[in-house]
Amino acid sequence: MAIVTKRAQGGANAALLVAILAAFLITYILFLPQDTRDDLLDGKSISSSSTGSSGDDLVQLLKEDVGTLNPVDNVRDLDLPNINIFETTNAKVLDTLTPFTIQNSWFVKKSRQTTFRINDLENADNIILNFQAPIRKGILSIWLNGNPIFEYRVPAINAEPIKLRKELLKKDNEIIFSVSSVGAKFWATNEYSLNTIQIIGDISDKTRQEGQNTFTLTDIELANIEKSEIRFIPYCSSEAEVGLLNIEINGRNIFGAVPLCADRYEIAVPTSALRAGQNRVLFKTEQGNYAIEQVKLFFTEIDTPEHVLFFDVNETSFDDLRNNSFDAYLIIEFVDDTQRKRAELNINDKFISIDQTKKVFTRNIDSFIEEGNNFIKIIPDSILQIVEVIVEMREQDDD
C-alpha cells in the first residue's frame, strides 16, 4: 500500500513540473515582439541581427569588405597643335687652308702637308676640295689620310672641285700635296701655286627634323584610362622623298614607318607609356619634309561601376529607431590616416560628404534608415582604400 502511495505522489510532482515549464514558455512567447513570435510559431529561426532590441545592446545590420575605389572622372580628348618637321641643308665652308707653293726639280723637292677639321662630320655630305692654281706645271698629286684621291694635270686656274669620299674622312684630317718629277730634264722645275683652298660641304640642320607637343594628365584621369590612341594626317611631297617618320610618347616609340602622304593614321598608345603630369609627344624624321596635321589624342575610360552596398532593416529594428531606444551608425574604416579621403555617400537618396584624413569615418544615420531594403552608394572623389563598411544599431543609455 505504501509503495502505491509513493508512486502517485511522484507522478503528481512530475505533472506539476511540466505544468510550470509550459506556463513559463507560454509567458515567454507572449512577451516576445510580434514579428519574432510569428516567426517562432511558424517554425522559422530567430536571428539576433534582425530582432533589434531582443536583449542585445548592439545589432549589426551590415559588415562588408570593400577594397580600392577609383573616382569616376571623364578623361577629355585632346587636340594638339600641328607640327612641321623638315630637312634643311646648306652648303658651308668647313675649313680654309693657307695658300702655298709646291715644287719638284733635280735640286728642289717641296711638298705640302697640312690638316683640316670637320666639326659636324655626321651631318655633312657632298664634301669637296676646291682651289685655284695660278701656277700649274706637272701632275698634281693629293693624298687624304694616307689615301690617294687625285693625280692629274690641272688645265685651268679654277680647278674642278675634288669630291672627298666620306668614308675616308675624320674629324681631324691630314692632306698632302705634291707635284710629279721632271725626269731627265735637270734644267726644268714642276711647280704648283695653290690659293683659295677650301673644304666645302652640305650640312643638314637636324634640329628642325623633329618637333614636339606636350599634354598633361591628372592622377585620376590616368587611373581611369582603359585605352588611348593618337590620330594624325602626315602631309609630304611624295613617299620617295621622305624618310622614316618616328613618333615617341615619353621616349617610347609607338610608330616608325614611311607613311602614305595625306592618309589618316590611328595609332594605339600603350597606357603604360602615359604618366601623370606632363607628357611629351615627339615627331621626327631623318630625311625630307613633313607637315603633321589634325593631331588628336582619344581616350576610352574604364567602365567603373558604382559601389553599392545593401542591407535590410526589419520592423522591430525600425521600431527601435523610431522610439529612440537604438541609434543607427555608419562606420567606414580606411587603410591609412594620412591621405585625404573625399567621397559622396548616397544613403537611400539622401546625401552626405566625406572629407577627412582620419582613418575612421563615423556618422549617425537614424534619419536615413528606412524599413525594409536600404542601400549605401559610395561615390569617391579621390582614390579610396577601404577596409570595411559597417552599419550597426547601438542601444541608447538610459542615462
Secondary structure, 3 states (H helix, E strand, C coil): CHHHHHHHHHHHHHHHHHHHHHHHHHHHHHCCCHHHHHHHHCCCCCCHHHCCCCCCCEEEEEEEEEEEECCCCCCCCEEECCEEECCEEEEEEEEEECCEEEEEECCCEECEEEEEECCCHHHEEEEEEEEEEEEEECCEEEEECCEEEEEECCCCCECCCEECCHHHCCCEEEEEEEECCCCCCCCCEEEEEEEEEEEEEEEEEHHHCEEEEEEEECHHHHHCEEEEEEEEEEECCCHHHCCCEEEEECCEEEEEECCCCCCCEEEEECHHHCCCEEEEEEEEECCCCEEEEEEEEEEEECCCCCEEEEEEECHHHHHHHHCCCEEEEEEEEECCCCCCEEEEEEECCEEEEEEECCCEEEEECHHHCCCEEEEEEEEECCCEEEEEEEEEEEECCCC
